[in-house]
Amino acid sequence: MQGLLTLKRLVLETPLLRVLQALCVVLVLSGCSSLQIAYNYAPNYLAYRLNGYFSLDDAQKVALDQELATFIAWHAETALPDYTRTLAAWQVRVEDAAPFTPTEVLAIQQQVEQALEVLGQRAASQLAGTLVTLTPKQQLRLKAEFESENKDYFNEFLKNPTSEATRKNHYKRALKRYEDWLGALTKSQEKLITELADKRSTTFAGWGDERMLRQKALLDLLEQQRGKDAPQAEAALREYLFSLKKYREPTLAAQQSQIRQDWAQVTADVLNSLTPEQRIYLKKKLVVYAQDFASLTPKRLAQNNSK
């Protein structure tokens, strides 16, 4: 469950990576009012986002559209059935009265990270051919987009780090991850989450540095692979995506295991204090997503279209 609650955090450091993994993060687990409509428009959305970062030329747009169509077909055939089975298993676990442990929460988080890793590796395969055609001007555009988003991030989360306004922004961000899946939190649950946010306040500046280190690594990769063969670029992009499992910023890297353990403990405590209303809310959320995933598989879509 911690993995579900922190999916967006896993990819927020790099805007391009958010695009690569948008099927899981933006479209699938964003609380979209109509998952099927969002999924059907996924290729257009992904193309729009990538074009916004690079201002692609006509040939690049055509190539990207073809790759995204292949990517979506693979995702529907291969990934969605796994998501359905996983969510069904989580639903059964929520109905079990046995208490959650931090170890169990970490195991669930690992499940989610493995799914994201598979998704990222496939995205590398589909997008490498387009990435090697990016011009220096297009890469500078991505750098400018990074700088703009970093400025917004700094103003919201790092400027005046000891101020009450900044603390509230961090509280809001942490609380929302849980509210998305549990609905309204109790006061004691809010206290657990905000106290941990305060405990981790000394690492806030590190997250800004982590963003920039990951961005620089991606920009360096794009420059190094410009004009190279697609298979070589694919291997480099796969390696980059795999590297995101570990923090680059020294302070965060030294505390990575403890940070995860702390959040796992809080998540277990929150799950073990669910109200009847929250348990119903969570189970309903899992059931709805599982049903939507099942309805989006090629076999089910074919059945629906034949009626």
N, C-alpha and C positions, 0 to 999 in steps of 0.2 A: 504493500500500500504506500509506503514511503516513496517508492519509485513513481507511482501514479501521481502523487502529490507534488513531486518535484521534477516532472518531465520538462516543464518549460524552463526551469532553472538549468537543466542539463545542457540546453542549447542556446541560452540567451547570449553567451559571450560572443558569438560570431553570427552576424545577420545572414551570411550566405549559408551557414550550416542550418539555420532555422528554415531556410527554403528547402534544402536537401531533405530535411526530416519533417517537413510540414505535414505530410500525410498522417503521421502519428500524432504530432503535437498540435498543429493548428487546426486541421480538419477533423481528425478522429476524436481527439480528447479535449476539444475546446468548449464543449457544451453547445455546439451549433444547434439551432432550432430544428434543422432538417439535415441530418447526416447524409442522407441519400443525395439530396440536391448538392450539398457541398462536395461530396465525393465525385459526382458527375462533372462538376466544374473544376475539379482539381487540376487537370492539365492546363486550363486557361489561367488559373490562379498562379500556378507555379511559373508559367511562362511570363506572366505579368510581373511577378516579383523579381525574377532574374533579369528581365529587360530593364526594370527600374534600377537595378544595381549596375548594369553594364551598358545600357543603350545599344542593344544588339542590332547588327545590320540585317538586311532581308535574308541573306543566305543563312546566317546564324539562327534566325528565328525559325526558318523552315526545318533546319536540322534539329533544333531543340524541340520543336513540336513533335517530330517523329520519335525522338528519344523518350519524351515524356509519355507519349501514348504507349510505348513499349513498357515503360516503367509502371504505369498504372495497371496495365494488363497483368504484369507479373505480380504486382502487389495484391490484386484482387484474387488471383489464382492461388498464390502461395502464402501470403501473410494473413489475410483476413480469416481464413479458417482457424489458424493458430490463435488469433486474438479472441475469436468466439469461444474456443475451448478454455483459454486461460481465464476469461471473464466468468465463465460458468463455474470454474473451479473456485474462483475467488468468492463468488456468490455463496457457494456451499460453505466456504470457510467463515464467512460473516455470520452465517446461521448457526455455526458451531459455538457453543458456550465457552469453550476452552479459551483462556486468556492468551492474547498475543504476547510474544516476546520480542525483544530487540533483534535477536538472531533471525527470527522468522521474517521480520520486517526487512532486514538486510537481504535475505534470500529473495524476497519479492522484488526488491529494488534491482537485484542482479538480473532477475527475469526480464524486467523492463529494459534495462541497459543492453542486454543481449539482443532484444528485439530491435532496439534502435541501432545497434551495431550492424545487424543484418541489413537493415534498411539503408544505412549510410554506405555500406559496402556496395550494395546494388546501385545506389545513386551515383557512386563514383564510376561504375561501369558505364552507366548511361550518359553521364555528363562530361566525361573526359574528352570526347571528341569535340565538343563545343568549347571547352575551356582552353584547349591548345590554340584556338583561333583568336583568342582575345588579344586586342591590340594594346600597346602601352597606354593609349588614351582611355580605353575602356577600363584598364586596371587602375588608372588614376581616378576614374569616376568611382570605382568601388572604394578606394582609399578615402575619398571625400565623403562617401556615405558612412563609412566607419566613423570618421571624425565627427560628423554631425550627430550620429546616434550616441557616440561616447559623451558628447557635450550634454545631451539630454540626460543621459544616465548620471553624469557627474552632478548636474543641477538637482536631480531628484534624490540621489542616494549618497553622494559623497560631499557635497558642499555643506560646510558647517556641520561636520559629522556629529558633534555633541549637542546640536540644537534639538529642541523638542519636535520641531517640524520634520527633521530628518528621521528621528526615532519613530515617529508616527508612520512615515512612509515605509520604513522597514517592517513595522508591525503589520501594516495593511497588506503588504506583499506576502508576508509569511502566513497571515490568517487566511488570506484568500485561497491559498493552496488547499487548505483543509475545508473551507466553506464550500468550495466547488464540489466536493464529494460528500460532505456531511450535512450541508445546510447550516442553519444558525448554530453557533457554538455556545456552550455554557460559559459562565464566567470563569470557572476553574480551568476549563480547557484553554480559554484565551490566555489565562495567566501562565499556564505551562509553556505555551508557544512564545509569548512575548518575553518571558524570563529568559528563555534560551536565546532569543534574538538579542537581548541585552548582553548576555554572556558572550555572544559571538561578535559584538560590536567592534572589538579590536581588529577583526579581520575585514571590516567593510572596505577599507582602502585597498586591500589585497585583491578584492574582486574586480575593481577597476583596472588594476595592473594586469590581472589575469585576462581580462577582455582584450587588452591591447597586445599582450604577448601572443595570444591565439590569432588575432587579426594579422599581426606582422608575419607570423609563420605561414598563414594562408597567402598573403600578398607575395611573400618570397617564393612560395611554391608556384604561384601563377606565373611569376616572372621567369622562373627557372624552366618551366615547362612550355613556355610560349613557342610555338612552331615545332615542338617535338612530336614524336609518334604518340597516338592516343593510348596504346597499351602502356607506355612508359608513364604517361601522365596519370593513367588510371591507378597504377601501382603507387605513385607518389601521393595521390589523393586518398587512397585507401589507408596508407600509412599515417597521413595527417589525421584522418577521422578517428583512427584507432588511438592515436596519441591523446585525444581529448578525454580519454578515461582518467588521465592523471593531470593534476594541476601543474602549471609551469611556474607560477609565482612561488618563490622559496618558502615564504611563511605559510601559505596555504598548503603547499605540498607537504610540509613537515607535519601539518595538522589534519591532513585529509582523512585519515582513518578515524581520528577522534571526532571530527566534525560529523562524519556519517554515523558514528556510534551515538552521538548525542541526539541527532535528529531521529534516529531509529528508536531510541528510548522514549522520546517525547511522543512519537507517532504511536508506539505501542501503548503508552499511557492514555492517549486520547482515545484510541480504539477500544481500550478496556473500560472506558467511561462513557460509552455511547448511550444516549438516551433512547427510549423506544422509537421516538420520532426520527432520530438520526439513523438508527439501524434500518428503518423502513426506507428512508431517503437514499441511503447508500445502496441497499439491495435493489431498489428501483432503478437507480442509475446504472448499476452493473447489468441488470436484465435488459434495459433499453438498449445499451450499447451492444450487448451480445446479440440481440435480435437484429439490430441494424447491420452489424457486421455480417451476420448470416444472410441477410437479404441482399447484400452487395456482392456475394460470391457469384462468379459467372453462371454456375448451374442454376441458382435461384433466380438470377436476372433473366435467364433464358426461359425459365418456367413462367415468370411473370409476364414476359413479353409475348408468350404464346397464348395467353388467356384472352 
